[in-house]
């Protein structure tokens, strides 16, 4: 066999090897991608939305429903009589502390096992989503611009903990290499001196902005959880899906609307 023919055969073999290696690499990347999607879908519920927020809550958390509007009694002629203004309590607001969260859009709760005094007991974990949307709708521009500071002030006052904005750090989700555009938050956490429901808690604060819109995600998590890593992983996956976007025209109302998973 001539030298040119041998060179061509060797080149073909080398190219074939390169192609096989590239194919193997792409196949491995595809498997990792679908494994990541499966893991995330196993950790999250369907999409929840309220203008201007869209995200997927952690699967283990159940949404706390807002108070239903009170029925208006009918008068003698069958028409509804104007009811006297009554102050209703929002069941989504925390009932474990003297804390009223501003701009509360959604709240979730779950029970988790906690090691407490040589026994394992169930304690609640909470997730809250806050936004300055209603302030902007009411054209309260100054209050809307100061919304995140107000959230920090409410937490500071309730738990006697000074929250210095300089102590917040930047966090990106996913924390490591992922298959979605990373979502950025400023983050801080602290443990109140007083226990909640007889157990020490960690309060995690995630803050984000988009244009004039500001939002906060608060997680109240018992310490000494039996499976803290699982719950934290769900919260991290959830933050990957958090979108803060101006609502589209004609899309009024703030009800949560489940939709397809992604």
C-alpha positions in Angstrom: 0.0 0.0 0.0 1.4 3.4 -1.0 2.3 6.0 1.6 -0.4 8.5 0.6 -3.1 5.8 1.0 -1.7 4.9 4.5 -1.7 8.6 5.5 -5.4 9.0 4.4 -6.4 5.9 6.3 -4.7 7.1 9.5 -6.3 10.5 9.1 -9.7 8.9 8.7 -9.2 6.8 11.8 -8.1 9.9 13.8 -11.1 11.9 12.6 -13.4 9.1 13.4 -12.0 9.0 16.9 -12.5 12.7 17.3 -16.1 12.4 16.2 -16.8 9.6 18.6 -15.3 11.6 21.5 -17.4 14.6 20.6 -20.6 12.4 20.3 -19.8 10.8 23.7 -19.3 14.3 25.3 -22.6 15.6 23.9 -24.5 12.4 25.0 -23.1 12.8 28.5 -24.1 16.5 28.5 -27.6 15.6 27.4 -27.9 13.0 30.1 -26.8 15.5 32.8 -29.3 18.1 31.5 -32.3 15.7 31.7 -31.1 14.5 35.1 -31.0 18.1 36.3 -34.5 18.7 35.0 -35.8 15.6 36.7 -34.2 16.5 40.0 -35.6 20.0 39.8 -39.1 18.9 38.9 -39.1 16.4 41.8 -38.3 19.3 44.1 -40.8 21.9 42.9 -44.6 22.4 42.6 -46.3 24.0 39.5 -45.9 27.6 38.7 -47.4 30.2 41.0 -48.0 33.7 39.9 -49.2 37.1 41.1 -48.3 40.3 39.2 -45.4 40.8 38.7 -44.1 37.5 40.1 -43.8 34.0 38.6 -42.0 31.1 40.3 -42.3 27.5 41.4 -42.6 27.0 45.2 -40.9 24.1 46.9 -42.9 20.9 46.6 -43.1 20.2 50.3 -44.7 23.6 51.1 -48.5 24.0 51.0 -49.9 27.5 50.2 -51.8 29.3 52.9 -55.0 30.7 51.4 -55.9 34.4 51.8 -59.1 35.3 53.8 -62.3 35.0 51.7 -64.3 38.3 51.4 -67.1 38.5 54.0 -70.6 38.0 52.6 -72.7 41.1 52.4 -76.2 40.7 53.9 -79.2 41.5 51.8 -81.7 44.2 52.8 -85.5 43.9 52.8 -85.8 44.7 49.1 -83.2 42.1 48.2 -80.4 44.5 47.6 -77.1 44.2 49.4 -76.8 46.7 52.2 -73.5 48.6 52.7 -71.6 46.7 55.3 -69.7 48.5 58.1 -66.0 48.4 57.5 -64.4 45.6 59.5 -60.8 44.7 60.0 -60.1 41.2 58.8 -57.0 39.3 59.7 -55.0 37.9 56.8 -54.3 34.3 57.6 -51.2 34.4 55.5 -49.5 36.8 58.0 -47.3 35.2 60.6 -49.2 34.1 63.7 -46.1 33.1 65.7 -44.7 36.7 66.2 -45.9 40.3 66.3 -44.9 40.7 62.7 -46.9 42.2 59.8 -45.2 41.6 56.5 -45.6 44.5 54.0 -46.7 43.7 50.5 -47.5 40.1 51.3 -48.4 38.3 48.0 -48.1 34.6 49.0 -47.4 32.4 52.0 -46.6 28.7 52.3 -46.1 26.3 55.2 -44.8 22.8 55.9 -44.1 20.5 58.8 -40.5 19.3 59.3 -39.0 16.9 61.8 -36.7 18.7 64.3 -34.3 17.2 66.9 -35.4 19.0 70.1 -34.3 18.1 73.6 -33.4 14.4 72.9 -36.6 13.8 70.8 -37.8 14.4 67.3 -40.8 16.7 67.0 -42.6 18.3 64.0 -42.2 22.1 63.7 -43.5 24.4 60.9 -41.3 26.0 58.3 -42.6 29.0 56.4 -42.0 30.7 53.1 -43.2 34.3 52.3 -43.2 36.3 49.0 -43.5 40.1 49.3 -43.6 42.7 46.6 -44.2 46.5 46.2 -46.7 45.9 43.4 -49.7 47.3 45.3 -47.8 50.4 46.3 -46.9 51.1 42.7 -50.6 50.5 41.7 -51.6 53.1 44.2 -48.9 55.4 42.9 -47.1 55.5 46.3 -43.8 55.9 44.6 -41.7 56.9 47.6 -43.0 53.9 49.7 -42.5 51.6 46.7 -38.9 52.7 46.3 -38.2 52.2 50.0 -40.0 48.8 50.1 -37.0 46.5 50.7 -35.8 48.8 53.5 -39.2 48.6 55.1 -39.1 44.8 55.0 -35.7 44.8 56.8 -37.1 47.4 59.3 -40.1 45.2 60.2 -37.8 42.2 60.8 -35.4 44.2 62.8 -38.1 45.7 65.0 -39.8 42.3 65.6 -36.8 40.3 66.4 -34.6 43.0 67.8 -31.9 42.4 65.2 -30.2 45.2 63.4 -29.9 44.3 59.7 -27.2 46.3 58.0 -27.5 46.3 54.2 -23.7 46.2 54.1 -23.9 42.7 55.6 -26.0 41.3 52.8 -24.1 39.3 50.2 -24.8 38.5 46.5 -26.1 35.1 45.8 -26.8 33.4 42.4 -29.1 30.5 41.7 -28.2 28.0 40.6 -25.2 28.3 42.9 -23.1 26.2 40.6 -23.2 25.5 36.8 -26.8 25.0 35.7 -28.9 25.0 32.6 -30.8 28.2 33.2 -29.9 31.9 33.4 -28.8 32.5 37.0 -31.1 34.6 39.2 -29.4 37.1 41.5 -30.4 38.1 45.0 -28.9 40.0 47.9 -29.0 37.6 50.9 -28.7 37.6 54.7 -29.8 35.3 57.5 -30.0 35.4 61.2 -31.2 33.4 64.2 -33.6 35.3 66.6 -32.6 35.2 70.2 -36.1 34.2 71.2 -37.3 30.7 70.0 -40.3 30.3 67.8 -42.8 27.6 68.9 -40.2 26.4 71.4 -37.4 25.9 68.8 -34.6 28.0 67.4 -35.2 29.3 63.9 -33.1 30.6 61.1 -34.6 33.5 59.0 -33.3 33.7 55.5 -33.8 36.9 53.5 -33.6 37.0 49.7 -34.0 40.5 48.0 -34.3 41.2 44.3 -35.2 44.2 42.1 -36.3 44.7 38.5 -36.8 48.2 37.4 -39.2 49.9 39.8 -40.4 46.5 41.1 -38.9 45.1 44.4 -39.5 41.7 45.9 -38.4 39.7 49.0 -38.5 36.0 49.7 -38.4 35.1 53.4 -37.8 31.6 54.7 -38.4 30.7 58.4 -36.6 27.4 58.9 -36.2 25.5 62.2 -32.7 24.7 63.2 -31.6 21.1 63.9 -33.9 19.8 61.2 -33.5 16.1 60.4 -33.5 16.7 56.7 -32.5 20.3 56.3 -30.4 19.7 53.2 -33.4 18.4 51.3 -35.6 21.5 52.3 -32.7 23.9 51.5 -32.2 22.2 48.1 -35.9 22.7 47.3 -35.7 26.4 48.3 -32.5 26.8 46.1 -34.3 25.2 43.1 -37.3 27.4 43.7 -35.1 30.6 43.6 -33.8 29.5 40.2 -37.3 29.9 38.8 -38.1 33.3 40.5 -39.0 35.9 37.8 -39.9 39.5 38.6 -41.4 41.1 35.6 -43.9 43.9 34.9 -47.4 42.5 34.4 -48.8 42.6 30.9 -51.5 44.9 29.9 -55.0 43.7 30.7 -53.6 41.2 33.2 -55.1 42.5 36.4 -55.7 40.7 39.6 -53.3 39.0 41.9 -54.6 35.5 42.2 -52.2 32.6 42.1 -52.6 30.6 39.0 -51.1 27.1 38.7 -49.8 26.3 35.2 -47.6 23.8 33.5 -44.2 22.9 34.9 -41.0 23.9 33.1 
